Amino acid sequence: MTRESPEKPTADFGFTKVPLQEKKQRVAEVFHSVANKYDLMNDVMSFGMHRLWKKFTLAQSNVRPGQVILDLAGGTGDLAAEFAKKVGKEGHVVLADINEKMLQQGRMRLLDQGIVGNVTFVQADAESLPFPDNYFDCITIAFGLRNVTDKAAALKSMYRVLKPGGKLLVLEFSKPVMPLLSSLYDAYSFNIIPKLGGLITNDEKSYQYLVESIRMHPDQETLKSLLQTCGFEDVKYNNLTGGVVALHVGHKY
């Protein structure tokens, strides 16, 4: 009688199940591939709406001069650049991303804008952040949480490095709240976005994954519950563009 070997743990890579330890590498390959055209694709895919979503996130952050900010999965630096202006010379912004090539894009972009001195660039894994406890006044993660293998571990790591009185803002694709919008969004996502990715970045497969990863991400209420489970209090969310995107805000008291 043979003993069945235990099933190895898996993770979602879009709609595909992959060995748990492989997901980070696969996600890394996606962003390595699209880094050079990432900003252009964001504008094309969202019809420029991602800029308004990030503007709303900045407004909700209430960041003040002199504060210390972590822009996690900060990629090409959209939010970090604006935070750097808000915190001023007395403050500091850490732009962190697990992907070296995305981090390089962010560094070049901020240097081109003349933003130097109060921004540090750190290659870091969200699941095990290399920062002291109670260090940041505010943490943002925009369109990055859905790519994390262990979301709970990442959120607990964020909670640890957030100061008491600080807040976390999670901007992420979510679930449309109107059936008609949901149908139109699905049709656009699966039929158009991968083809745009193929045309603009010569990588249709990566954008197929990104579309699938949105569908596998927790919906608004599920993510709210996860934030609460990880220690965050007074958790609220705002649906943007009919729930295509949601901004969750949690506090550490």
C-alpha positions in Angstrom: 0.0 0.0 0.0 1.5 3.3 -1.1 1.2 6.4 0.9 0.0 9.5 -1.0 2.4 12.4 -0.9 1.0 15.6 0.6 -0.1 18.2 -1.9 2.3 21.0 -2.2 1.0 24.5 -1.4 -0.1 26.6 -4.4 -0.8 30.2 -5.1 -3.0 32.0 -7.6 -1.2 33.4 -10.6 -4.2 34.9 -12.3 -6.5 32.0 -13.0 -3.7 29.5 -12.8 -2.5 27.6 -9.8 1.3 27.6 -9.4 3.6 26.3 -6.7 3.7 28.8 -3.9 7.4 29.5 -4.1 7.1 30.2 -7.9 4.6 33.1 -7.7 7.0 35.8 -6.7 9.3 34.9 -9.6 6.5 34.8 -12.1 5.1 38.2 -10.9 8.7 39.6 -11.1 9.0 38.4 -14.7 5.7 40.2 -15.6 6.8 43.6 -14.2 10.3 43.2 -15.6 8.8 42.8 -19.0 6.4 45.7 -18.8 8.4 48.2 -16.8 9.5 50.4 -19.7 5.9 51.0 -20.9 4.1 50.7 -17.6 3.0 54.3 -17.3 1.9 54.5 -20.9 -0.2 51.3 -20.5 -1.8 52.7 -17.4 -2.9 55.8 -19.3 -4.2 53.8 -22.2 -5.9 51.1 -20.2 -7.7 53.4 -17.8 -8.2 56.3 -20.2 -6.2 58.4 -17.8 -8.4 57.6 -14.9 -5.6 56.1 -12.8 -4.3 59.7 -12.3 -7.7 60.7 -10.7 -7.7 57.6 -8.5 -4.2 58.5 -7.2 -5.2 62.1 -6.8 -8.1 61.0 -4.6 -5.7 58.8 -2.6 -3.3 61.7 -2.0 -6.2 63.8 -0.8 -7.3 61.1 1.7 -3.8 60.6 3.0 -3.8 64.1 4.7 0.0 63.9 4.6 1.7 66.9 6.2 5.2 68.5 6.1 7.8 66.6 8.1 6.1 63.2 8.0 7.7 59.9 6.9 5.9 58.1 4.2 6.2 54.6 2.6 5.0 54.2 -0.9 5.0 50.4 -1.2 4.9 48.7 -4.6 5.6 52.3 -5.7 6.8 51.3 -9.1 7.4 54.3 -11.3 6.9 56.8 -8.5 3.6 58.6 -9.3 2.6 58.8 -5.6 6.1 59.1 -4.2 6.7 62.2 -6.3 3.6 63.9 -4.9 4.3 62.8 -1.4 7.9 64.2 -1.6 6.4 67.6 -2.4 3.9 67.4 0.5 6.4 66.3 3.2 9.0 68.9 2.2 12.7 68.9 3.1 12.0 68.0 6.8 10.0 64.9 5.7 11.0 61.7 4.0 9.5 59.3 1.5 10.6 55.7 0.9 9.7 54.4 -2.5 9.8 50.6 -2.1 9.2 47.9 -4.7 10.1 44.2 -4.9 11.0 44.6 -8.6 14.4 46.1 -9.4 13.5 47.3 -12.9 10.4 49.1 -11.7 12.4 50.7 -9.0 14.9 51.9 -11.6 12.1 53.4 -13.6 10.9 55.2 -10.5 14.3 56.5 -9.6 14.9 57.9 -13.1 11.5 59.5 -13.2 11.9 61.3 -9.9 15.4 62.5 -10.9 14.0 63.8 -14.1 11.5 65.8 -12.1 14.3 67.2 -9.9 13.0 65.4 -6.8 16.1 64.5 -4.8 17.1 64.6 -1.2 14.0 63.5 0.6 13.3 60.2 -1.3 15.0 56.9 -0.7 14.6 53.9 -3.0 14.4 50.5 -1.4 14.0 47.1 -3.0 11.8 45.3 -0.5 9.3 42.4 -0.2 6.0 43.6 1.2 5.6 40.4 3.2 8.8 41.2 5.3 9.5 44.9 5.2 13.0 45.8 6.2 12.0 48.8 8.4 11.8 49.4 12.2 8.6 49.1 14.1 6.4 52.2 14.4 8.4 54.1 11.7 6.0 55.5 9.1 3.2 58.1 9.5 1.5 56.9 6.4 1.8 53.9 4.1 0.3 53.6 0.6 0.1 50.6 -1.8 -1.4 51.3 -5.1 -2.3 48.5 -7.5 0.3 46.3 -5.8 -1.5 44.2 -3.1 -3.2 41.9 -5.6 0.3 40.7 -6.8 1.4 39.8 -3.3 1.5 36.1 -2.6 0.6 36.3 1.1 -1.6 39.3 1.5 -2.2 38.8 5.2 1.6 38.6 5.9 2.1 41.8 3.9 -0.6 43.7 5.8 0.7 42.6 9.1 4.2 43.7 8.1 2.7 47.1 7.1 0.9 47.3 10.4 4.2 46.7 12.3 6.1 49.5 10.6 3.2 52.0 10.8 3.3 54.4 13.8 0.4 54.5 16.2 -1.9 57.2 14.9 -0.8 56.4 11.3 -2.9 55.2 8.4 -2.7 52.7 5.6 -4.2 53.4 2.2 -4.8 50.5 -0.2 -5.7 51.6 -3.8 -6.7 48.5 -5.8 -8.9 47.3 -8.5 -12.1 45.8 -7.0 -15.6 44.6 -7.9 -18.0 46.9 -9.9 -21.2 47.5 -7.9 -23.5 47.7 -11.0 -24.3 44.6 -13.1 -24.2 46.4 -16.4 -20.9 48.1 -15.6 -19.5 44.7 -14.5 -20.4 43.1 -17.8 -18.9 46.0 -19.8 -15.8 45.9 -17.6 -15.3 42.2 -18.1 -15.7 42.5 -21.9 -13.2 45.3 -22.0 -10.7 43.7 -19.7 -10.5 40.3 -21.3 -11.0 41.2 -25.0 -9.2 44.6 -25.2 -6.5 45.0 -22.5 -4.3 42.0 -23.4 -4.4 43.0 -27.0 -3.3 46.6 -26.0 -0.6 45.0 -24.0 0.6 43.1 -27.0 0.6 46.2 -29.2 2.2 48.6 -26.8 4.6 46.3 -24.8 4.8 43.3 -27.1 3.7 41.2 -24.1 0.0 40.1 -24.3 0.5 37.3 -21.7 1.6 39.7 -18.9 -1.5 41.8 -19.4 -3.7 38.7 -19.5 -2.2 37.8 -16.1 -2.9 41.3 -14.8 -6.5 41.2 -15.9 -6.9 37.8 -14.2 -5.2 38.9 -11.1 -7.9 41.6 -10.7 -10.6 39.0 -10.7 -8.8 36.9 -8.1 -8.3 39.8 -5.7 -10.7 40.1 -2.7 -13.8 42.3 -3.2 -14.4 45.4 -1.1 -15.9 43.8 2.0 -13.5 40.8 2.0 -10.5 43.1 1.9 -12.0 45.3 4.6 -12.3 42.2 6.8 -8.7 41.1 6.0 -7.4 44.6 7.1 -9.3 44.3 10.3 -8.0 40.8 10.9 -4.5 42.1 10.5 -5.0 44.7 13.2 -6.2 47.8 11.4 -9.1 49.7 12.9 -11.8 52.1 11.7 -11.4 50.6 8.3 -13.5 52.2 5.5 -13.5 52.2 1.8 -14.6 54.4 -1.1 -15.7 52.9 -4.4 -14.2 54.8 -7.4 -15.6 54.6 -10.9 -18.5 52.4 -9.8 -16.3 50.0 -7.8 -13.9 49.3 -10.6 -11.4 50.6 -8.1 -11.7 50.9 -4.3 -9.6 52.9 -1.8 -9.4 51.2 1.6 -8.2 53.2 4.6 -7.2 51.6 7.9 -5.7 53.1 11.0 -3.3 51.9 13.7 -4.2 53.2 17.1 
